[in-house]
Amino acid sequence: MTDDRLISTSQLCERYGRSPDTLLRWQKQRGFPRPVIQGGHGAESRWRESDIKAWEDRQTRAA
């Protein structure tokens, strides 16, 4: 079993310098991973760090 760290919406926004709306747009248009824990009622969504790194690797190879 892997110990996969979870990253919050605000951490991803800071990481990329983008808004939460951009993350949603990337999910629809660029294959950005979906969160494993969906936020709501003031809670933030969470993504697996390994999913984010895999997506970043695909973006680098496609460039």
ChimeraX commands (.cxc) that place a marker at each C-alpha (Angstrom):
marker #1 position 0.00,0.00,0.00 radius 0.5
marker #1 position 1.34,3.44,-0.86 radius 0.5
marker #1 position 1.20,6.42,1.44 radius 0.5
marker #1 position -0.15,8.91,-1.10 radius 0.5
marker #1 position -0.35,12.49,0.09 radius 0.5
marker #1 position -3.50,14.48,-0.63 radius 0.5
marker #1 position -3.35,18.02,-2.02 radius 0.5
marker #1 position -6.12,20.58,-1.42 radius 0.5
marker #1 position -7.72,22.91,-3.93 radius 0.5
marker #1 position -5.95,25.93,-2.42 radius 0.5
marker #1 position -2.58,24.16,-2.62 radius 0.5
marker #1 position -3.13,23.37,-6.30 radius 0.5
marker #1 position -4.24,26.94,-7.02 radius 0.5
marker #1 position -1.07,28.22,-5.40 radius 0.5
marker #1 position 1.06,25.61,-7.19 radius 0.5
marker #1 position -0.20,26.66,-10.63 radius 0.5
marker #1 position -1.10,30.30,-9.95 radius 0.5
marker #1 position -4.65,29.61,-11.14 radius 0.5
marker #1 position -8.19,29.74,-9.74 radius 0.5
marker #1 position -10.45,26.84,-8.76 radius 0.5
marker #1 position -12.50,27.60,-11.89 radius 0.5
marker #1 position -9.41,26.93,-14.00 radius 0.5
marker #1 position -8.94,23.54,-12.34 radius 0.5
marker #1 position -12.53,22.66,-13.27 radius 0.5
marker #1 position -11.97,23.82,-16.84 radius 0.5
marker #1 position -8.78,21.73,-17.05 radius 0.5
marker #1 position -10.76,18.68,-15.90 radius 0.5
marker #1 position -13.15,19.13,-18.81 radius 0.5
marker #1 position -10.65,20.18,-21.49 radius 0.5
marker #1 position -7.20,18.86,-20.57 radius 0.5
marker #1 position -7.73,15.62,-18.68 radius 0.5
marker #1 position -6.85,17.08,-15.29 radius 0.5
marker #1 position -7.54,14.48,-12.56 radius 0.5
marker #1 position -10.77,14.55,-10.62 radius 0.5
marker #1 position -10.52,14.94,-6.85 radius 0.5
marker #1 position -10.68,11.78,-4.75 radius 0.5
marker #1 position -12.51,13.71,-2.01 radius 0.5
marker #1 position -15.10,16.15,-3.25 radius 0.5
marker #1 position -15.40,19.34,-1.22 radius 0.5
marker #1 position -18.62,21.02,-0.27 radius 0.5
marker #1 position -20.17,23.24,2.38 radius 0.5
marker #1 position -16.91,25.14,2.85 radius 0.5
marker #1 position -14.62,22.08,2.65 radius 0.5
marker #1 position -11.95,21.85,-0.02 radius 0.5
marker #1 position -11.60,19.01,-2.49 radius 0.5
marker #1 position -8.51,16.81,-2.29 radius 0.5
marker #1 position -6.40,15.21,-5.03 radius 0.5
marker #1 position -3.84,12.42,-4.85 radius 0.5
marker #1 position -0.39,13.85,-5.35 radius 0.5
marker #1 position 0.52,10.87,-7.57 radius 0.5
marker #1 position -2.43,11.68,-9.90 radius 0.5
marker #1 position -1.28,15.30,-10.17 radius 0.5
marker #1 position 2.33,14.30,-10.88 radius 0.5
marker #1 position 1.20,11.82,-13.55 radius 0.5
marker #1 position -0.89,14.56,-15.22 radius 0.5
marker #1 position 2.08,16.97,-15.10 radius 0.5
marker #1 position 4.29,14.30,-16.71 radius 0.5
marker #1 position 1.76,13.82,-19.52 radius 0.5
marker #1 position 1.65,17.59,-20.10 radius 0.5
marker #1 position 5.45,17.74,-20.30 radius 0.5
marker #1 position 5.62,14.87,-22.80 radius 0.5
marker #1 position 2.86,16.42,-24.95 radius 0.5
marker #1 position 4.63,19.79,-25.13 radius 0.5
marker link #1:1,2 radius 0.2
marker link #1:2,3 radius 0.2
marker link #1:3,4 radius 0.2
marker link #1:4,5 radius 0.2
marker link #1:5,6 radius 0.2
marker link #1:6,7 radius 0.2
marker link #1:7,8 radius 0.2
marker link #1:8,9 radius 0.2
marker link #1:9,10 radius 0.2
marker link #1:10,11 radius 0.2
marker link #1:11,12 radius 0.2
marker link #1:12,13 radius 0.2
marker link #1:13,14 radius 0.2
marker link #1:14,15 radius 0.2
marker link #1:15,16 radius 0.2
marker link #1:16,17 radius 0.2
marker link #1:17,18 radius 0.2
marker link #1:18,19 radius 0.2
marker link #1:19,20 radius 0.2
marker link #1:20,21 radius 0.2
marker link #1:21,22 radius 0.2
marker link #1:22,23 radius 0.2
marker link #1:23,24 radius 0.2
marker link #1:24,25 radius 0.2
marker link #1:25,26 radius 0.2
marker link #1:26,27 radius 0.2
marker link #1:27,28 radius 0.2
marker link #1:28,29 radius 0.2
marker link #1:29,30 radius 0.2
marker link #1:30,31 radius 0.2
marker link #1:31,32 radius 0.2
marker link #1:32,33 radius 0.2
marker link #1:33,34 radius 0.2
marker link #1:34,35 radius 0.2
marker link #1:35,36 radius 0.2
marker link #1:36,37 radius 0.2
marker link #1:37,38 radius 0.2
marker link #1:38,39 radius 0.2
marker link #1:39,40 radius 0.2
marker link #1:40,41 radius 0.2
marker link #1:41,42 radius 0.2
marker link #1:42,43 radius 0.2
marker link #1:43,44 radius 0.2
marker link #1:44,45 radius 0.2
marker link #1:45,46 radius 0.2
marker link #1:46,47 radius 0.2
marker link #1:47,48 radius 0.2
marker link #1:48,49 radius 0.2
marker link #1:49,50 radius 0.2
marker link #1:50,51 radius 0.2
marker link #1:51,52 radius 0.2
marker link #1:52,53 radius 0.2
marker link #1:53,54 radius 0.2
marker link #1:54,55 radius 0.2
marker link #1:55,56 radius 0.2
marker link #1:56,57 radius 0.2
marker link #1:57,58 radius 0.2
marker link #1:58,59 radius 0.2
marker link #1:59,60 radius 0.2
marker link #1:60,61 radius 0.2
marker link #1:61,62 radius 0.2
marker link #1:62,63 radius 0.2
view
